[in-house]
């Protein structure tokens, strides 16, 4: 290119050596205006614009006598892209859709290196950790090329063992349930988490760090992870943990700007004061930060930045200061969404708490990103903030969709019988985040099939819509004297009414046919026939647990009511359950109370299929459902049940027992109230004291218990020993 030392007027444009790309197309990209002056900066801009099209491998510019001469060498066109080393065509097409190079597009040599890196990354995520990718370029006679990717997959790098070393403080089994990576098990044949994946390992480290911070280990660190090859062609994944001491919060204060009204923050100050003397917990601090969200939605406190300042004052004590600062008002000019090939953009935008034209709010942005992650249809959610003209913000959200189809199966056996289940689930039907779930469950008494549809954002709100069709056959002739065939449908909703408080209304419409055993009592015989029930039910759930699986702290409070609308017996059902969890070092104590009642509002007899029984989980030491009132030889249940379960885990008995939990428990329960014959009633409380073991084996969790009844009735059926083994895969 000839350097232009001064501006010159361009009266015409001449393009040479272009074959496929028209002059008009080049002029559009270059944005050249005839009759205007062009200096060296202008020529540099034009040169960049033309190169950015990726149509050309070389471009030169020169102005001669008012004519801008653009000399180009066109990139060759990719005629075909071939991927060797993979047999499945759908995988080949998936790889081709993700790389930058495309069929019938210009060949850009600089893209090849990035394409190879991307393919390697995708192969690693599928377990081909040692895969190799080479490229070949075959030139054709018509100025086109064929691009060939040769893949050598190698062996899949599966995880044979996951180990935690160092000052880990907690059981390895608990830590395995926290991380995303999984050990290879035969029932996890569909899982990708059983292969070595650097991204998953990084995620594991973050999850472990968060867990320890939630448990008071303020100085906890994950000092590293490493992978080593085993003799069985698998890999051992090791995490080196330094838990450090548990910290106590010495003081927690609130630092407000001078012009803020402290009365508006009275509730937050109270919560901070309650932290003093308690364990440091990142989870607790985040909950307090969530309280601030409500204040930020008011006009007075819309543009604030809230953060915790932490200061160690001794070996195990820390001072906290919750600082709130104002920042300059900014507006969000544009929100861009990238990467949604299947999911409708509306689904993504409906889950955002921010919108174009709104004042920018950092807290609402964080909530928006969490909303998208909680949909569980994206493998990755990332965002970028760009400051544009006039101090405006542009939000770019990039998502990566993950496979949403699932196939599941379940099997189990035990002293209480055998179970089998199978299900198919799609979590993002039509790209609308609608879930379709079909499942079949079979046990010794019941065969049940169900199809459900769940829309988690019905009518573009935060409320879910749930609809299902269900059919079941239950044979309880042996010990209960009846059999039922039940078919119907239900629809309802669920949403968070307030912080951690969930409300779930539902309508059930069911047809039931009830048959009784030949020698059943007259009272039971009278209940034979067909029934049509329409019921409205609702539930209130207050969930203050630290986590839903393997809870160690917090409590759960549930209330459910089922109100008859159209029914023969008009049975009103009420249930309340309260469960609390407390942890001291490695010992977790759980106490659970439950009370249930069902009565006819018209003083009719409640039919036997609706009556209440105590489950085997709440009263160990007795056969499930086989306590309480009897009519002849049949257990008929009751109108009321109450139960208490208290259990505490025991310290580890040895270093090699990380996969085993030991516990002692006390169960107490009662079934009482026979509306059609009070003489059958029993007020005796049943109770047991026992010892239990949960063992996480290669074929799934095995649990067994030995329970000794303390109090019982003569008609009850006891079961001193109970075991169950099974898994879900």
N, C-alpha and C positions, 0 to 999 in steps of 0.2 A: 504494500500500500504506500502511495506517495503522500508524504506529510504535507498538509496544507497550513501554511504559516499565517494566513489571514482568511477572513470570511469571504466566500464567493457566492454569487447568485447562481442557483441551479435552475436552468431553463428547461432541461429535459433529463430523462433518465434512460440509460441504455444498459440492458442486462445481457451478458454473454455466457455461453456454455451451459445454460439451463436447458434441460431436456423434458423432464416430467413436470416440474414446478413452473407454473405460468408467471409471466411478468406481473400480472394483476395481483396474484397471491403474495408475491414478494413485496410489492409496494404497500399492500395492506399491513403486513407485519412491520415493515420498516418505517411506516408513517412519514413519508416524504411528501412535502408540499412544493409544487413547482412555483418558481418566482421568489422564493425566500432565500435569505442568506444562510450559509452553512459553514461553521468553523470546525476546528479539529474536535472539539467536544461533541458536536452534532454528529460528525462522522463516526466517532467512537460509539455513540449511542446506537446509530443505525447498524453498525457492525455487530454489536451485542444482540440487538433485536433479531437479526437474521440468523445468527448462530443459535439463539435460544429456540428456534423452530425445530432444531435437530434434523432439518432436511439436508444440511450441507456439511461436508467435511472441511471445506476451505472457502473463505470469502475474502476478496480484496476490493478496496474502494479507491477511486481516483476521479478528480474533477478536471476535465479538459475543455476549455473554451465554453464554460457554462453547462457542460454535459456531465452528469454523474454516471460514471461507468462502474457497474457492479459485476465483477467477475466471480463466478461461483463454480464449485465442484460439488455435485450432488452426492449425498450418501446413497449407498446401494440400498435396495429394498430387500427386506427379509421375506423370501418366498415361503419357506417352511421352517418351523421350529420342531425339532425332534428331541424327545427325552428317552434315552435308553437306560435299561437297568431296572425299570418298574413295569410290571405286567398289567396292573389294574388301570384301565383307561381313565376312570374317574379321578384317580390320584394324579395321573399325568396332566389332565385338564386343570386340576386344582393348582398344580405347580405353575403351569403356563399362565394361568389367570393372575398369579401373584407377582411374577417377575415384570421388569420394565420392558424388556424386549417383546414385541408382538408380531404375529404374522401380518404381512402386507404393510408393515410400518417401516420407516427408515431405520437402517442399521446404525446404531451409535455405539462405537467401540467402548467408550467409557462406561456404558451400562453393564457390560459383561461381568466385570469384577463384582459389582453390587448384586447382580443376578446370582452369581455363584455363591456369594455369602448368604443370600436369602434362602437359597435352596438348602444349603448346609444347615441353616438355622431350623428350617421346617423339618428336615430329616432328623435332626437331633431331638426335636420335640416329640417325635414319634418313636424314639428309642435308638435310632441309628447314629450313635454318638461318634463312631469312627468312620463315617461315610466319606467318600472322596468324590469330587466333582471335577471333571475336565471338559473343555469345550473344543469344538472343531468348527471351522468356518469353511464352507465349500462354495467357491465362486462359480456362478453360472454365466452363460454367454450373454444374457439379456440384462446385464447390469443389476442382477439380483444375487443374493447369497442364500444358502441354507445354513441355519444355525443348529448345531447338534450339541446337546448336553449328555455326556456319558457319566452315569451314576454307578458307583461301586458302593452298595449299601453296607456291606460287612455285616457282622453279627450285631443283634440288638443288645444294647447295654442296659440290661435290666438290673434292678436293685435287689440283691439277694438278702442284704441285711442293713438295717439302720441302727447305728450305735450313737449313744450320747456319752461323752466323757467329760471329765473335769468336775468342778463343783456344781453339779446339776441340781441337787436338793430334792427333786421330785422323781417319781417313778418314770422309767423309760416308756412304759405303756401309755401313760398320760401324755408325755411329750410327743409320742408318735401320732396321737390323735389330734394334736395341735397343728403339726406341719402338713403340707400338701403332698409331699412325696410319700410313696407307699412301697412297702416290700412286695416282691412278686409272690402272689398266691394264685393257685389254680382257679379260684372262683372269681378272680379279678381280670379275666381274659379280655374284657372290653376297656379296661382302664389304661390311660396313657401315663398316669402318675407313677407307674411302677418302673419307668425307664429314667436313666440319668438325664437330667435336663437342667442346664445352668440357670435358666430363668426360675424354675421351680425351687432350686436350691437357694437362690437369692430371696425368694418369697418365704421359704422356710425360716431363714435367718431373721427376717422381719417379724414373722409370726411368733417365733420363740422370744425375741426381744420384747414384743408387746405383752406376751404372757407373763414374763418375769416382772415387767414394770407394773402390771396389774396386781401382782402378788406382793408388792412392797420392795422388791429388789431394785432400788433406784440406780445402783451402780452396775447392774447386770450387763454383761457383754457376751456376744457370741464371737469368740476369738478366732474362729475360722471353721472351715469345713474342708474335708478332703475325701477323695475317692480312691479306692484301691481295688485292684483286680483280685478275684478269689480263685481258688483252685477249681471251682465248679463252673467257671466261665461266666460267673456273675460279678457284681460289684458290691463293695461294702461302702456305704455312705456314712461318714462320721462327722458329728458336730461337737465342737469343743466349747463347752459352756462354763462361764464363770458367773455364778449366780450372785455372789457377794452377800453382804448382810441385808437383813430386812430393816427398812427404815420406818421410823415413827414420825408423824407430822407434829412438830413442836408448836407451831403457830401458823395460822392462815388468815391473811389480811386482804382487804380490798383497797386499791389505790385508784381514785377517781379524779378526773379533771376538775378544776376548781369550780366551774360553772354548772356542774352536774348536781341534780337534786338527789341526795343520799336516800331519801324516802323511797324513790323508785327502785332502789337496789337493796331494800331491806331484806327481801327473801333470800337473795344471793349471800348477803352478809351472814344470815342465820345459817345457811348451809355450810359456809366456810368455817364458822365457829364449831360446827359439829364434827369437822374433820380433825380437830386438835385431839391428840392422843391416840388416833387411829393409824393403821398401817397406810403408808404411801401407796396410792393406787392410781395409775393413769386412767383407768376406767372411771373412777369417781370424779377425777378432775374433768374428764370429757363430759360427764353428765352435768357438771356445773356450767361448763362452757355452753352446753345445749340450752340451759336456762337463759343464757344471754341472747340466744337466737330470738326469743320472743321479744326482748327489749329492742333489738336491732330492727325489728319490723315496724316500730313506731316512728313517727316523723322526727321526734326529738333525738333519737339515738340511732339513726339509720346508717351513719358512716363512722363506725368505730372499729378498732382493732383490739381484740382481747387476747391476752396471753398470760401464762404463768411464769413468774421468776422464782427460781428455786435456789436456796442457799443451805449448804450443809453446815451445821453448827457443832456436830459431834460425830462420833463413830457410827451412830445409828439414828440421828435426829436431823430433821430438815425443816427450815422455815419456808413458807410459801407466800408469795404476794401476787394477787390477781390484778394485773394492770389493764386499765381500759384507756385507750388513747383515741382521739379523733383524727381523721385524715381528710384530705381535700376531696370534695364531692366530684365524682367522675361518672360518666354515663357509658352505657354499653351500646355501641352503634350497630354492631352486627354479630350474629352467632352463626358460625359455619359448622356443618356436620360432615365428617368424612368417614368412609370405610363401611357404611351400611349397605351391603349388597342385597341382603334379604329383608332386614328389618325396615319397616316404614319409618321415614324421618319423623312423622307425626308422633310415633310411639316414643322416640327419643326426646323430642321437644316437649311433650306432655309431662315428662318426668323432670324437666328443668325448673328450678325455682327462680331463674333469671330469664329475662327476655329482652329483645332488642328495644332500645329506647328507655329501659329502666336504669335507675341509678345503680352503679356498680356496687355490689355488696359481697365482700370476700367470704363471709360466713354462708350466705345463700349459695355462692358458687360451690363451696365445699359440700354443701348438702345436695346440690344438683348432681355432682359427680358420684356421691355415695348412692343416690337414688338409681343412677344408671348401673352401678356395680351390683346393686341388690336385685336387679332384674334377673340376674343369673343366666343371661343369654349372650353375654360378651366375655371373651377371654381377657380383653384388655380395654381399659378406658383411660385415655390420656387427654390432657388439654394444654393449650398454649394461649397466653394473653399477649396481644400486640397493641401497643399504643399508637393510635393514628393521629390525624390532624385534630387540633383543638382539644388535645388531652383526652380524646375519646378512646374507649377500649374495644378491641375486636377479640372475640372468644372463638378459638378454633378447637373443636372437639373431634378427636379421632378415636374410633372404636374398632375393635377386632372381634368379629362374630365367631362364636365357637359352635361346634356341632351340638344340636339341641335334642336329637333323638336319643332315647334311652331304652334299653331292654334290661329288665331285672327279673330275678328269680329268687325264691326263698325256700328253704327246706329246714326242717327241724324234727327232732324226735326227743321223747322224754317219757317219764312215768305217767304224764297226763295225756299222752297220745302223740300222733304225728301230724305235721303240717306241711303243706306244699303251696307255693304261690308262684304266679307268673304275671308279668306286666309289660306293657309297651307304653311309652310316654313320649310326646312331642311338646317341647316347651316354647316354641316360637312359631306357631301355626300361622301361615300366610304372612309372616313377618310382622304380626300384630301383637307379639308377646302373649298370645293366647295358648294355654296349655291344654292338651288332650291326653287323657289318662285312661287306659283300659287295663283292668287287672282281674285275675281269678285267684281265689283262695280256697283251699280244701283242707279240712281237718277231720278228726274222727266223728264229729257231729254235724258239720256244716259244709255245704258247697255254696260259695257266694261269688257272683260276678258283678262287676261294676264298670260303668263308663262315665267319666266326669269331664266337664269343660270348665276351665277357670280363666276368667279375664281379670287380671290384677289391677286394671285401670279402666274399669267400666265407666262409660259415658264421660271419659276424660277427667275422672276424679281420682282421689286417692283410695277409693273403695273398690274392692274386688267383687266380682259376680261369679258365683259358683253354682253350677247346675249338674245334676247327676241322675242316672238311671241305674237301678240296682235290682237284682233278683237273687233270692237265696232259698235253699231248702235246709231245714234244721231237724234232724232226727234225734229226739231226746226221750224216746219211748222207754229205754232201759231203766233209768233212775228217776225220771221226771214225769213219765206217763203221757207225753204228747209229742206231736210232730207238727211243724208249720211250713207252709210254702208262702213266701212273701215277695211281692213285686211292687215297685212304685218308683217315684221320682221325687227329687227335692231341688230347691233352689234357694240361694241365700247370698249373704255378703259378709265381709269382714273388713274392719278398718281400725286404725289406732285413734281412739276417741281423745285421749290425752296421753301424756308421757307414760309409756309402758302399759297403758290401759287400753285393752282391745274389746271391741263390741262386735258380736257376730249373730245377726238375726238369720232365721232360716224357716222355710215352709216345707213340710213333708206331706206327701199324698201317697198312701200305700194301701194295697189290697192284701189281705192275709187270710189264708185258709188254715184252720186248726183241726187236727184229728187227735183223738185220745186212744190210749191203749184199751184193749177189750175189757180188762178187769179193773178199769179206773173207777174211782168213787163217783157217786151220783153227782156230787158237786162239780167234779171235774168234767164229767160227761156232758153236763149242761152247757159247757163252754165250747163244745164242738160247733163248727159252722164257719161261715165266711164273714169277714169284717172289712169295712172300708173306713180308713182313718185319715183325717185331715188335721194336722197339728202345726201350730206356730211355736217355734222355740227361739231362744236367744241365750247368749253366753256373755259373761263379763270375765275377762282375764287380766289380772295385774301381775306382770312378770318382772320381778326384780332380781332374777338370777344372774350370776356373772357370765354364764353361758348355758346353753340349752342341753349340751351333752357333757356328761361327767361334771355336773355342777359341784362347786366346792363352797359357794358363798351365796347369800341372798335368800329370797323366798318367792313362792308362787301361790297366788290366791285365785280360785276359780269358782264361779257361780253359774249354774245352768238351770233354766226352767223351760219345760215343755207344756204348752197350753193347748188343750183340745178345742178344735173348732167344730168338726163334724165327726162323731164317733158313737159307738154303741155304749161303751162304758165311761166315756168322758174322763179319762185318767189324767190327772195333773201331776207332773213330775218335777221335783226340786232336788238339786244337788249342790253341795258346797264342799270344797276341798282346800286345805291349807297345808303347805309343805315348806319347811325351813331347812336351810343348810348352813352348817358352821364348820370351819376348818381350824385346827390347831396343829401346826407343822404338817405332817403327812396324814393326820387322822381327820376324817370327815364324818360328821354326825348329821344324820337326817331324821327329822321327825315329821310325820304326815298324818293329818286328821281328815276324815271324810264322813259326811252324813248325807244320806239320801232318803227320799220319801216319794211314794206314789199313792195317790188316793183319787177315787172318783168324786167329782164335784156334785154328782147326782145321787150319791150313796149307793151306786151299783157296785157289784163285785168287779175288781180289776182282774182281767183275764190272765191266765197263768203265763202266757208268753211275754207279758209286760212286767211281771213281778220281779222283785229284786233278789239277787244272790250276791254273796261275797266271793270275789275272784281269788284264785290261788295265789296271786302276787301279794294280796293284803292279808291272807291268813294261811301261812305255811304251817305244815303239820296236819292239815286236813285236806281231803280230796276237794278240788275246786267245785264250789256250788253245792256241796253235799253236807251242809250244816243247816240247822234251823228247822222250821216247822215241816212236818210230814203228814200226808194224807194217805193212810194205808202204807204202801211201800214206796210212795212217790214223794220226793222233795218238791215242795210247792213254792218255795221262796217266801218272801214277806212283803209287807207294805213299807217297811223301814229297814235300813241297814246303817250301822255305825262301825267305824274301824279306826284303829290307831296302829301305826307302824313306827317303831324307833329302832334305828340301826346305826352302828358306828364301825368304821373300818379299823383294822388292827395294824400295828407297825409291821414292816417286813420282817419275816423270820430268817431271811438269808439273802445274800447278794445275788443269787441266781434265780430269784423268785419275782423278777420285775413284772412278769406277765400275769401274776396271780394276785388277786385281792381277797383278803380274809375279812370277815365281818361277823359280829354278833348282833342278834336282833331280838326284839320283842314285838309280837303281833297280838292284837286283841280286836275282836269284832263281835257283832251280834246281828242276827236276822230275826225280825219279830213283826207282829201285826198280820193277822189273817182275817181279812174283812168278812169273808163268808162263813167262818167258823172260829170264833175266839177260843174254843177249847183246844184247838191245835197249836195255839200260840206258845212261844217259849221266850222267856226273858233272860235266860242264862247267857252270860258273856263267855265267849270262847277265847282262849288265850294260849299262846305258845312262846317258848323260849328256845332259841336255836343258834346254830352256827352255819355260816354260808361261805361258799368259795366261788369266785368268778375267775375262770381260767381262759385266757385268750389263746386258743390253739390254732394249728394250721388249718383246720377245717371249720373254724369259726369259734365264737364264744361258747364255752361250756360252763354252766353254773349248776351247782348242786347244793342242797341244804339238808341238814339234820335238825329236826325240830321236835321238841317234846311238849305235847299238850299239857298245860297247867290246869285248865278247866275246860270241860266239855259236857255235852249231853249224851245220854246212852245211845240215841239214834244216829249220832254223827258218825261219819266215816273218816277215820284218821289215816294219815300218810306220813310216817315218820321221816322217810327218806324221799327226796325228790331230786331229779336231775333233768336237765334240758340241754340239748346241743343243737346248734343250727347257725345259719348265717344268711346274709343277703348278698347277692353278687350280680 
